[in-house]
């Protein structure tokens, strides 16, 4: 109902109350059989020193803060709050939430795939003493550089050839960059240190002499040609400094090797050359997904064509739609065109191959996996619980009215457009149709006769009024055009579209009374953290909580001495 773009904007920009409860959450076992010291009692549940130490040390490692009593008490209070929420509150609406169930199963798969990569890909990463000392030297250098960027190797090779022929670096930067800063400063990046940039980019830059220009290098973002302007060195490097930073450098080196190790692992289990994609099937699936945004799925049908195949694995439209349906909404929303659907289909097949390996190796039964999975499910539960509490909280009408007035721009309808379309595969034929329309032939009859999108063709090509953001890359073009205008042919995916603007509706402000429920929902999304703490305070009043602050203060956490 509301403008989706603006609604997302306000959600991303709002000031979130920072809650330690939602940060660095690690497994919590509510019943301890250990004989270690009890630090807190929550009703009939206990928090032992062993449980606390595990949680607290993980927090210290991730956050990088120094051990202190205030942090200890904060983490212990988090653990208390989790017990209150999980053991002394009604969680039926969370556990029965269909999206929660989908995301829980997705989380299980992701946890198992991550564990598989830990065992099969990352375990073999080795860092030698020589590697560590080279990295230590790099970590004490700063490099000043500039670069030229290209999306493809062909473009990068052409740029490199121009440089070799004497072309000016600054002039080429003006041609390749859209970012105004890089465009007019010659692609200047300033000074950077080891660990600041893409590993491939860094390794190339460190290997170049001052004034040197690299050949095109393939980074995670595309292709770069690097020119080193200057290098600064720390003139005094001691063995003490090296030993002090050795463990950190080792972690950094292993982290940098994860991507190559993962790539090698995937190459061993999956041969991309044996993967086949069938666009007819994908287009059928995409058409179904597109229609489901505009009408009920119960009214939709599709031909169950083949979408993809890898060796003896076949994925039909029904298989692909089922997998998409079992994907969390935040991933599902990314599948918006034929290219993203191709990527998704291949990704699902690779995921199936990896899941089979993990299941055959019985990784799901190993303690380390169970421990990590429990952490992830606990995080997931708390995410949904936070939202559930916010939606059930009692909020006064005056608070809602104030929120409505302060955010009035977000309570308008979307601009809406009604469009007629003709979709064909051949560009020259599309151009012929445009000429026939211009000479007076009826758009609707041509749509009925030639458009390959059957559900709109049956309606003379008319889509019906829909929010303009539903039209993706064409939304601005359609909205800026006059009613009656013929647009196209425009290429999208492997099709050519001709469009006629039938009507437009300007956005309208909803009266507060007519959308009070929506305002309430929006308010709760923006105030989740505050409402969560209010709810926890109520639970504190219902359940006896005892914390031994002195025991927490005196607790000797030996593991922290080695961090």
Buried (B, 14 or more C-beta within 10 A) or exposed (E): EBBEEBBEEBEEEEEEEEBBBBEBBBBBBBEBEEEEBBBBBBBEBBBBBBBBBBBBBBBBEEEEEEEEEEBBBBBBBBBBBBBBBBBBBEBEBBEEBEEBEBBBEBBBBBBBBBBBBBBBBBEEBEBEEEBBBBBBBBBBBBBBBBBBBBEEEEBBBEBBEBBEEEBEBBEBBBEBBEEEEBBEBBBBBEBBBBBEBBBBBBBBBBEBEEEBBBEBBEBEEBBBBBBBBEBEEEEEBEEEBBEEBBEEBBEBBBEBBBBEBBEEBBEEBBEEEEBEBBBEBBBBBBBBBBBEEBEEEEEBEBEEBBBBBBEEEBBBBEBBBEBBEBBBEEEBEEBBBBEEBBEBBBEBBBBBBBBEBBEEBEBBEEEEBBEBBBBBBBBBBBBBBBBBBBBEBEBEEEEBBEBBEEBEEBBBBBBBBBBBBBBBEEEEEBBBBBEBBEEEEEBBEBBBEBBEBEBBBEEBBBBBBBBBBBBEEBBEBBBEBEEEEBBBBBEBBEBBBBBBBBEBBEBEEBEBEEBBEBBBBBBBBBBBBBBBBBBBEEBBEEBEBEBBEEBBEEBEBEEBEEE
